[in-house]
Amino acid sequence: MKSFVRPWIYKEEMLLSEQFAYGHREILLSSNNIELDKLIVGELQHGWTLNTKDLVQSIRRARDRKGRLYPLYVWSKVLADKFIDLGHKNIQAIGSPWAHYAQSYKIKESHNRPIAIYFPSHSFYGADISDDTKASIEEIQELVGSTKVIVCLYWLDYIDPRKTRLYKSKGWETVCLGYRGAPATDFPWSNVGGRVNFLPNLFKLLLNCQLAISDEVGTAFWAANSLNINTYLTKQSPIMRSIWTNQLEMDNGRKVKQIEEIRQRGVLIHSCEILLPSGCLHELSRI
């Protein structure tokens, strides 16, 4: 019932506000030569997730004032097929915003330096995700030794003095890529907080690193893979255990020798999911 009432309460850009997160809308429009004053008339996938089945089953589609479902634009044909198999209609795979952005720059290889970038699991509104932080820090220190480490924090964690103090006490630098964007009930068009530069900032950060370390298999992990940067998943991640337990030797001596194998396996999955942009965006937008 809510999906039929919301169009009469909220403006269209609020119903479709997910496209404003992380500057996704601006990247998709500019990389496809579409004016930036356009609204993508459809819902956009938020990010990459391992559990696509739960994503498909839990999503609530938005409707217009005539009760029609808006199109849903997802990053991959794999995910589009899963939606269609469960009875969803008007689904189109267009490739990830990251893929469109990277392709527009035609980067063939990274210009990395001896720097490790660490992407810890991030907190959510009302949920502090920090259970395994100290264990991950110890693992990373053993892995990289004296290599410079930059910790890339989600904005909620970046403004938490406890977390920044913890990382800085290890001699690590902390950075934030910017604010994800305003929720639907605020001002989705606003650029306050740097949402439009979020992915470009990630792009620049990764180009200057030699190793990307992550607690989760998420968008940052795949972004590093797409730039042929060595990637490493910490042992603390439940996703790490669920994916690699049967494929890799999981012992206390797992070190750099396995990073390249993880990277190669990651690229294989990534190329099927979000690396290659597909579809045409030129008919998806209007003022």
C-alpha positions as CSV (number, residue, x, y, z in Angstrom):
1,M,0.0,0.0,0.0
2,K,2.9,2.4,0.9
3,S,4.3,2.1,-2.7
4,F,1.0,3.5,-4.1
5,V,0.8,6.4,-1.5
6,R,4.4,7.6,-1.6
7,P,4.1,9.1,-5.1
8,W,1.5,11.5,-3.8
9,I,3.6,12.5,-0.9
10,Y,7.1,12.7,-2.3
11,K,8.6,14.3,-5.4
12,E,9.8,12.0,-8.1
13,E,13.5,12.7,-7.4
14,M,12.9,11.6,-3.8
15,L,11.2,8.3,-4.9
16,L,14.2,7.7,-7.1
17,S,16.9,9.2,-4.8
18,E,19.2,6.2,-4.8
19,Q,20.7,7.4,-8.0
20,F,22.2,10.4,-6.1
21,A,24.2,8.2,-3.8
22,Y,28.0,8.5,-4.3
23,G,27.5,10.6,-7.4
24,H,26.2,7.6,-9.4
25,R,23.7,9.7,-11.4
26,E,26.3,12.3,-12.4
27,I,28.8,9.6,-13.5
28,L,26.3,7.7,-15.6
29,L,25.0,10.8,-17.3
30,S,28.4,12.5,-17.9
31,S,30.1,9.3,-19.1
32,N,27.3,8.9,-21.6
33,N,27.2,12.5,-22.8
34,I,23.8,13.3,-21.2
35,E,23.1,16.7,-19.6
36,L,23.5,16.7,-15.8
37,D,20.1,18.4,-15.2
38,K,18.4,15.2,-16.2
39,L,16.8,12.7,-13.7
40,I,17.2,9.0,-14.4
41,V,13.6,7.9,-14.4
42,G,14.1,4.6,-12.7
43,E,15.6,3.0,-9.7
44,L,19.3,2.4,-9.5
45,Q,21.2,-0.4,-7.8
46,H,22.9,0.8,-4.6
47,G,26.0,-1.3,-4.5
48,W,27.5,-4.8,-4.9
49,T,26.4,-7.5,-2.5
50,L,27.4,-11.1,-2.2
51,N,23.9,-12.2,-1.2
52,T,22.0,-11.3,-4.3
53,K,19.1,-13.6,-3.5
54,D,18.3,-11.6,-0.3
55,L,18.7,-8.4,-2.2
56,V,16.2,-9.4,-4.9
57,Q,13.7,-10.7,-2.3
58,S,13.9,-7.7,0.0
59,I,13.8,-4.8,-2.5
60,R,10.7,-2.6,-2.5
61,R,10.0,-1.2,-6.0
62,A,8.9,2.4,-6.4
63,R,5.7,3.3,-8.3
64,D,4.6,6.4,-10.1
65,R,1.2,8.1,-9.5
66,K,-0.5,5.8,-12.0
67,G,0.6,2.8,-10.0
68,R,3.2,1.7,-12.5
69,L,6.5,0.3,-11.4
70,Y,9.5,2.4,-12.3
71,P,12.3,0.6,-14.3
72,L,15.0,-0.9,-12.2
73,Y,18.5,-0.5,-13.5
74,V,21.1,-3.0,-12.1
75,W,24.8,-3.5,-12.6
76,S,24.9,-6.9,-14.3
77,K,22.9,-9.3,-16.4
78,V,23.5,-11.9,-13.7
79,L,21.4,-9.8,-11.2
80,A,18.9,-8.8,-13.8
81,D,18.2,-12.5,-14.6
82,K,17.7,-13.2,-10.9
83,F,15.1,-10.4,-10.6
84,I,13.3,-11.7,-13.8
85,D,13.3,-15.3,-12.5
86,L,11.4,-14.1,-9.4
87,G,8.8,-12.4,-11.5
88,H,10.1,-8.8,-11.6
89,K,9.5,-6.9,-14.8
90,N,11.1,-3.8,-16.4
91,I,14.7,-4.8,-15.3
92,Q,17.7,-3.7,-17.3
93,A,21.4,-4.3,-16.8
94,I,23.4,-1.2,-17.5
95,G,26.8,-1.9,-15.9
96,S,28.1,-0.3,-12.7
97,P,28.7,3.5,-12.4
98,W,32.3,2.6,-11.6
99,A,32.6,0.7,-14.9
100,H,31.3,3.7,-16.8
101,Y,33.6,6.0,-15.0
102,A,36.7,3.9,-15.4
103,Q,36.0,3.2,-19.1
104,S,35.6,6.9,-19.8
105,Y,39.2,7.4,-18.6
106,K,40.5,4.4,-20.5
107,I,43.0,3.5,-17.7
108,K,45.0,0.5,-18.8
109,E,47.2,0.2,-15.7
110,S,47.5,1.8,-12.3
111,H,50.4,4.1,-11.4
112,N,50.7,2.6,-7.9
113,R,53.2,3.4,-5.2
114,P,54.3,1.3,-2.1
115,I,51.1,2.1,-0.2
116,A,48.4,-0.2,1.2
117,I,44.8,1.0,1.4
118,Y,42.6,-0.6,4.0
119,F,38.8,-0.5,3.6
120,P,37.3,-1.7,6.9
121,S,33.7,-2.8,7.2
122,H,31.7,0.4,7.7
123,S,29.0,1.4,10.2
124,F,25.4,2.1,9.4
125,Y,22.8,4.4,10.9
126,G,22.2,2.9,14.3
127,A,24.7,0.1,13.9
128,D,28.4,0.3,14.8
129,I,30.4,-2.3,12.9
130,S,33.7,-2.6,14.8
131,D,33.8,-6.0,16.4
132,D,36.9,-7.3,14.5
133,T,38.8,-4.0,14.0
134,K,41.7,-4.8,16.3
135,A,42.1,-8.3,14.9
136,S,42.2,-7.0,11.4
137,I,44.8,-4.3,12.4
138,E,47.1,-7.0,13.8
139,E,46.7,-9.1,10.6
140,I,47.4,-6.2,8.4
141,Q,50.5,-5.1,10.4
142,E,51.9,-8.6,10.0
143,L,51.1,-8.6,6.2
144,V,52.5,-5.2,5.2
145,G,55.3,-4.6,7.7
146,S,56.6,-1.1,7.4
147,T,54.6,-0.3,4.2
148,K,52.5,2.9,4.6
149,V,48.9,2.2,5.3
150,I,46.0,4.6,4.5
151,V,42.6,3.7,6.1
152,C,39.6,4.7,4.0
153,L,36.7,5.2,6.3
154,Y,33.0,5.6,5.7
155,W,31.9,9.1,6.8
156,L,30.1,7.8,9.9
157,D,33.3,6.2,11.0
158,Y,35.5,9.1,10.0
159,I,33.7,11.4,12.3
160,D,34.1,9.0,15.2
161,P,37.2,10.2,17.2
162,R,37.6,6.8,18.8
163,K,38.2,5.1,15.4
164,T,40.5,7.7,14.0
165,R,42.6,7.7,17.2
166,L,42.9,3.9,17.0
167,Y,44.3,3.9,13.5
168,K,46.5,6.9,14.0
169,S,48.0,5.2,17.1
170,K,49.4,2.6,14.7
171,G,50.9,5.3,12.5
172,W,48.3,4.9,9.8
173,E,46.7,7.8,7.9
174,T,42.9,8.1,7.8
175,V,40.9,9.5,4.8
176,C,37.3,9.8,3.8
177,L,36.0,9.8,0.2
178,G,33.1,12.0,1.1
179,Y,29.4,11.9,2.1
180,R,27.3,9.3,0.4
181,G,24.4,11.7,-0.3
182,A,21.3,12.9,1.4
183,P,18.4,10.4,2.1
184,A,15.2,10.7,0.2
185,T,13.4,13.0,2.7
186,D,16.2,15.6,2.5
187,F,17.7,17.2,-0.6
188,P,18.9,14.6,-3.0
189,W,20.3,17.1,-5.6
190,S,22.6,18.7,-3.0
191,N,26.3,18.3,-3.5
192,V,27.1,19.2,0.1
193,G,29.5,16.7,1.6
194,G,31.2,15.8,-1.7
195,R,28.9,13.0,-2.9
196,V,29.6,13.8,-6.5
197,N,33.3,13.3,-6.1
198,F,33.0,10.1,-4.1
199,L,33.9,7.6,-6.9
200,P,36.5,10.0,-8.5
201,N,38.2,10.2,-5.1
202,L,38.2,6.4,-4.8
203,F,39.6,6.2,-8.3
204,K,42.5,8.6,-7.5
205,L,43.2,6.8,-4.2
206,L,43.4,3.4,-5.8
207,L,45.7,4.6,-8.6
208,N,48.3,5.5,-6.0
209,C,48.3,2.2,-4.0
210,Q,50.1,-1.1,-4.4
211,L,47.7,-3.2,-2.3
212,A,44.0,-2.9,-1.4
213,I,42.9,-4.6,1.8
214,S,39.3,-5.1,2.7
215,D,37.1,-6.7,5.4
216,E,34.4,-7.3,2.9
217,V,33.8,-8.3,-0.8
218,G,32.2,-5.1,-1.8
219,T,32.4,-2.3,-4.3
220,A,35.9,-1.1,-3.2
221,F,37.2,-4.6,-3.6
222,W,36.0,-4.9,-7.1
223,A,37.1,-1.4,-8.0
224,A,40.7,-2.3,-7.0
225,N,40.4,-5.5,-9.1
226,S,39.3,-3.6,-12.1
227,L,42.5,-1.5,-11.9
228,N,44.6,-4.7,-11.6
229,I,45.6,-3.8,-8.1
230,N,46.5,-6.7,-5.7
231,T,43.6,-7.2,-3.3
232,Y,43.6,-8.9,0.1
233,L,40.6,-10.0,2.2
234,T,41.2,-10.1,6.0
235,K,40.6,-13.3,7.9
236,Q,38.1,-11.5,10.1
237,S,35.5,-11.2,7.3
238,P,32.8,-13.9,7.4
239,I,32.5,-13.3,3.6
240,M,36.2,-14.2,3.3
241,R,35.7,-17.5,5.0
242,S,32.5,-18.3,3.1
243,I,34.1,-17.6,-0.3
244,W,37.7,-18.9,0.0
245,T,37.6,-21.6,2.7
246,N,37.4,-24.4,0.1
247,Q,39.6,-22.8,-2.5
248,L,42.6,-21.4,-0.6
249,E,44.9,-22.8,2.1
250,M,43.5,-21.1,5.2
251,D,46.3,-21.2,7.8
252,N,48.1,-18.7,10.0
253,G,50.9,-18.4,7.4
254,R,48.7,-17.0,4.6
255,K,50.7,-14.1,3.2
256,V,51.6,-12.2,0.1
257,K,52.0,-15.3,-2.0
258,Q,48.3,-15.8,-2.0
259,I,47.3,-12.2,-2.8
260,E,47.8,-12.7,-6.6
261,E,45.7,-15.8,-6.6
262,I,42.9,-14.0,-4.8
263,R,43.2,-11.1,-7.3
264,Q,42.9,-13.5,-10.3
265,R,39.9,-15.3,-8.9
266,G,38.3,-12.0,-8.0
267,V,38.7,-10.7,-11.6
268,L,37.0,-13.8,-12.9
269,I,33.9,-13.1,-10.8
270,H,34.1,-9.4,-11.3
271,S,34.1,-9.5,-15.0
272,C,30.7,-11.3,-14.9
273,E,29.2,-8.9,-12.4
274,I,30.1,-5.2,-12.6
275,L,33.3,-4.7,-14.6
276,L,31.9,-4.4,-18.1
277,P,29.4,-1.6,-18.8
278,S,26.5,-2.7,-20.9
279,G,23.2,-1.3,-22.2
280,C,22.4,2.2,-23.4
281,L,21.6,5.1,-21.1
282,H,20.6,7.7,-23.7
283,E,16.9,6.9,-23.4
284,L,16.7,6.6,-19.6
285,S,16.7,10.3,-18.7
286,R,14.4,13.4,-18.8
287,I,14.2,16.7,-17.1
